[in-house]
Amino acid sequence: MFLDDLGLKESGLEKLIKASYRILGLQSFLTSGEDETRAWTIKIGTKAPQAAGKIHTDFERGFIKAEVVNYKDLLEQGSLAAAREKGLVGMEGKEYVVKDGDVILFRFNV
């Protein structure tokens, strides 16, 4: 509401964070479970197994595949199940380069 009153689309803090990520070559991916939804910061160009390793080293070591959907597509569909029905969830392997805003469910076996 405050930003709208000033005719601004985003705060100075948001601009600073976005600029910092860009300068440092960083991006975020998201995970979501029953208890928590979380953003994880990785370097641009990170492959799926290494992104999984940010969560836990066992995830990287035992990486099998990643179910991936863009966060905007997920929000539009309202649920992962609906996104799957529309064919918006991809099964990605070890060579997949994580994109900014990916929502990922990692499959692993240790």
C-alpha positions as CSV (number, residue, x, y, z in Angstrom):
1,M,0.0,0.0,0.0
2,F,2.8,2.5,0.9
3,L,4.7,1.8,-2.3
4,D,1.5,2.2,-4.4
5,D,0.9,5.6,-2.8
6,L,4.4,6.7,-4.0
7,G,3.9,5.2,-7.4
8,L,6.7,2.6,-6.8
9,K,6.6,-1.1,-7.9
10,E,9.2,-2.3,-5.5
11,S,11.1,-1.1,-2.4
12,G,14.7,0.1,-2.4
13,L,15.6,-3.1,-0.4
14,E,14.1,-5.3,-3.2
15,K,16.1,-3.4,-5.8
16,L,19.3,-3.8,-3.8
17,I,18.8,-7.5,-3.3
18,K,18.0,-8.1,-7.0
19,A,21.1,-6.0,-8.0
20,S,23.3,-7.9,-5.5
21,Y,22.1,-11.2,-6.8
22,R,22.8,-10.1,-10.4
23,I,26.3,-8.8,-9.6
24,L,27.2,-11.9,-7.6
25,G,25.8,-14.3,-10.2
26,L,23.2,-15.8,-7.8
27,Q,19.7,-17.0,-8.2
28,S,17.1,-18.9,-6.1
29,F,15.2,-22.1,-6.3
30,L,12.4,-23.2,-4.0
31,T,11.4,-26.3,-2.1
32,S,8.2,-27.0,-0.4
33,G,7.0,-29.6,2.1
34,E,4.3,-30.1,4.6
35,D,6.2,-28.0,7.3
36,E,8.1,-25.5,5.3
37,T,8.5,-23.6,2.0
38,R,12.0,-22.3,1.5
39,A,14.2,-20.4,-1.0
40,W,17.8,-21.6,-1.5
41,T,20.5,-19.4,-3.0
42,I,22.8,-20.9,-5.6
43,K,25.2,-19.7,-8.3
44,I,23.8,-19.2,-11.8
45,G,24.6,-22.4,-13.8
46,T,24.3,-24.8,-10.9
47,K,23.1,-28.3,-11.9
48,A,20.4,-30.1,-10.1
49,P,22.5,-32.5,-8.0
50,Q,24.6,-29.6,-6.7
51,A,21.5,-27.6,-5.9
52,A,20.2,-30.6,-4.0
53,G,23.5,-30.6,-2.1
54,K,22.6,-27.2,-0.7
55,I,19.8,-28.8,1.2
56,H,21.8,-31.8,2.4
57,T,24.9,-33.6,1.1
58,D,23.0,-36.9,1.0
59,F,20.6,-35.3,-1.5
60,E,23.5,-34.7,-3.9
61,R,25.2,-38.0,-3.2
62,G,22.1,-40.0,-3.9
63,F,20.5,-37.8,-6.5
64,I,18.1,-39.7,-8.9
65,K,16.0,-36.9,-10.5
66,A,14.3,-33.7,-9.9
67,E,10.6,-32.8,-10.4
68,V,10.7,-29.1,-11.6
69,V,8.0,-26.5,-12.1
70,N,8.4,-22.8,-12.5
71,Y,6.9,-20.9,-9.5
72,K,4.7,-18.7,-11.8
73,D,3.2,-21.8,-13.4
74,L,2.7,-23.4,-10.0
75,L,0.9,-20.3,-8.6
76,E,-1.3,-20.1,-11.7
77,Q,-2.3,-23.7,-11.3
78,G,-2.8,-23.6,-7.6
79,S,-1.2,-27.0,-6.8
80,L,1.5,-29.3,-7.9
81,A,-1.1,-31.9,-8.9
82,A,-2.8,-29.4,-11.2
83,A,0.5,-28.4,-12.7
84,R,1.3,-32.0,-13.3
85,E,-2.1,-32.5,-15.1
86,K,-1.3,-29.6,-17.4
87,G,2.1,-31.1,-18.2
88,L,4.0,-28.2,-16.5
89,V,6.1,-30.4,-14.2
90,G,9.3,-31.8,-15.8
91,M,11.4,-34.7,-14.7
92,E,15.0,-33.6,-14.9
93,G,18.3,-35.5,-14.6
94,K,21.8,-34.8,-13.4
95,E,22.6,-32.4,-16.3
96,Y,19.6,-30.1,-15.7
97,V,20.7,-26.5,-15.0
98,V,18.5,-25.0,-12.3
99,K,16.7,-21.8,-13.4
100,D,15.8,-18.9,-11.2
101,G,12.4,-19.5,-9.6
102,D,12.3,-23.3,-10.1
103,V,10.3,-25.2,-7.5
104,I,12.0,-28.5,-7.1
105,L,11.1,-31.8,-5.5
106,F,14.4,-33.9,-5.4
107,R,14.3,-37.7,-5.6
108,F,17.3,-39.4,-4.1
109,N,18.4,-42.6,-2.5
110,V,21.2,-43.1,0.0
